[in-house]
Amino acid sequence: MQKELFRVAVVGGGVAGSSVALYLSELGVDVTLFEKSKSLVSGPPICHLHAGGNLYRDISDEQCLTLLKESIELIRLYPQAIDYRPTVIAVPKEDSGSASDLFSRLELLQKEYKKLIEEDAANRVLGDPELYYKLFSYEDMLALKEREEVTHPQTLEEWMIPLSHHIELEKLQYPLVMVQEYGINIFRLGATVSLWLAKNKNATIFTQTEVKDVKEENGRFLIEYEQEGECKEQVFDYLINAAGFRSGEIDDMLGLRRERLVEFKAAYVTKCEAFKGSWPEVIFHGERGTPRGMAQFTPYPDGYFQLHGMTKNVTLFSDGLVKSSPNSAQPKLPPLFLSKIEKGWSKEAVKERTSSAIKHMSQFIPVFSNAKIMSQPLYGAQQIPGEDASLRAADISFEGERYARCEIVKASSVLNMADHIAKSLIGLGVLPKESYKKRDFSAHSSLKEEDIQRVAESSAKSRSYPKSLANRCFRSIDV
Ligand SMILES: Cc1cc2nc3c(=O)[nH]c(=O)nc-3n(C[C@H](O)[C@H](O)[C@H](O)COP(=O)(O)OP(=O)(O)OC[C@H]3O[C@@H](n4cnc5c(N)ncnc54)[C@H](O)[C@@H]3O)c2cc1C
């Protein structure tokens, strides 16, 4: 007698849901993914791969080590989505922290990176471990000022030249730290995972399909969904809730309680043609939530820059952080934010916030005050499980044997998350034991660059973002 097919449903096609659908379908599991938007990975932005968590001074060393390991795994999974350029961390003089505060953590991370390479040479995706980070003194910066900016930097020094020319060197503490934390391009990530899933016969992907209700009946899940104006239903053996900041809605449908936070945030799309060379990403540290909050400068090709500013008039919003209640697992965002998520921003709001972002950045890069506003912000709401708003490395929780919640805070946690789900399916006898942490994702090499580029550009265009945001800065680091 033929064994009955074990059917897995994934609700939500962000980076979490798409990646777990990919992971399980590659292992031979029958997966159906429901995504209400037009395309996969079209939720809140993802631009920085936290390969060491150096952006976050306040998190534990343990979280940083987890982020490093997970980021290496993510690069191996989605190499086509990575922007191979370093990040510079600068501490302003007026900040209460010190540039040297990062040193011991950087050493720890470097040691861990070496260890990961010893365990598996294929982990050497952040370049030479000796160059995982490099320090630049004030004198180094003055010397670099004498050199021309470079469009294709080949060394860490060449990447640093634009900073020596354009940032207010006197406002910063020294040394500056350059670290191999790369960028990740959300449009290319969405294109890669969509094209890859389309090749897999075990995966059924429903976009523009909204899950309206979920009921548990005799250990199975009845999913009611709306597709092309019609209400339909299907029964599944296992449910993965990957609904992002709306995960609490699925919990509520099932009558389950869960503590979580949801935070609405935004980053701004600008263009500045004052520079000749290619920039690394730059972080100017600052105290979150104050007018001096951290400023993050993320380069894209063709003079585009994405800006974050951890102040209440740039990236953060008053009332933007909400928590679940004893009656509902879904934290309730104020209607203003939900309307932004569903319908977009008014022109005035884009202008007001992007102008504040440009002003915030110009205190460190004066010529940036000439930058132009280019499009709607990159924005959205993200969930944080529990009640610690500073948690950055999180992955999954389970309720019973057949219901998993994806609870990542950073994109890099997706493989760790998927491993836990595979383990739970092994426990149910759906997957063989050997499937655990089986990471043969070589199939990505069959994806064609021109297809990824085409799908990424079309996704940027359909979401009204400049085409350049779908392009990578070129690859120059020895990886
Ligand atoms: C401003 C900002 C900047 C950020 N920058 C970074 C960064 O640089 N690096 C990083 O790693 N992370 C970053 N993050 C966090 C990152 O965006 C999130 O952690 C990540 O998107 C979470 O992925 P997800 O798949 O869990 O959720 P989402 O991406 O939100 O995906 C959930 C999906 O579920 C779908 N869905 C929900 N309900 C239903 C339903 N009923 N039926 C069908 N579909 C449904 C939604 O349409 C959505 O597509 C940032 C977040 C913000 C807000």
The ligand as a Gaussian input file, in Angstrom:
#p B3LYP/6-31G(d) Opt

LIG

0 1
 C       13.570000      48.921000       8.899000
 C       14.024000      47.497000       9.075000
 C       15.333000      47.166000       8.729000
 C       15.781000      45.851000       8.884000
 N       17.067000      45.551000       8.523000
 C       17.511000      44.282000       8.625000
 C       18.825000      43.941000       8.225000
 O       19.576000      44.791000       7.757000
 N       19.230000      42.638000       8.364000
 C       18.392000      41.652000       8.847000
 O       18.806000      40.499000       8.925000
 N       17.131000      41.962000       9.241000
 C       16.674000      43.241000       9.138000
 N       15.395000      43.547000       9.533000
 C       14.557000      42.475000      10.083000
 C       13.967000      41.640000       8.960000
 O       13.303000      42.447000       8.035000
 C       12.987000      40.632000       9.536000
 O       13.557000      39.939000      10.584000
 C       12.580000      39.617000       8.490000
 O       11.972000      40.231000       7.400000
 C       11.622000      38.625000       9.099000
 O       11.296000      37.712000       8.089000
 P        9.987000      36.855000       8.201000
 O        9.980000      35.966000       7.022000
 O        9.905000      36.249000       9.561000
 O        8.789000      37.911000       8.155000
 P        8.253000      38.793000       6.938000
 O        9.330000      39.184000       6.034000
 O        7.424000      39.856000       7.553000
 O        7.341000      37.762000       6.149000
 C        6.072000      37.352000       6.616000
 C        5.183000      37.130000       5.398000
 O        3.953000      36.554000       5.813000
 C        2.952000      37.046000       4.982000
 N        1.668000      36.834000       5.673000
 C        1.313000      37.324000       6.892000
 N        0.079000      36.899000       7.203000
 C       -0.348000      36.123000       6.163000
 C       -1.542000      35.412000       5.900000
 N       -2.575000      35.392000       6.770000
 N       -1.653000      34.729000       4.717000
 C       -0.624000      34.718000       3.829000
 N        0.530000      35.403000       4.026000
 C        0.656000      36.086000       5.186000
 C        3.311000      38.511000       4.785000
 O        2.709000      39.039000       3.624000
 C        4.836000      38.429000       4.696000
 O        5.283000      38.355000       3.366000
 C       14.906000      44.854000       9.391000
 C       13.578000      45.187000       9.721000
 C       13.127000      46.485000       9.558000
 C       11.697000      46.790000       9.908000

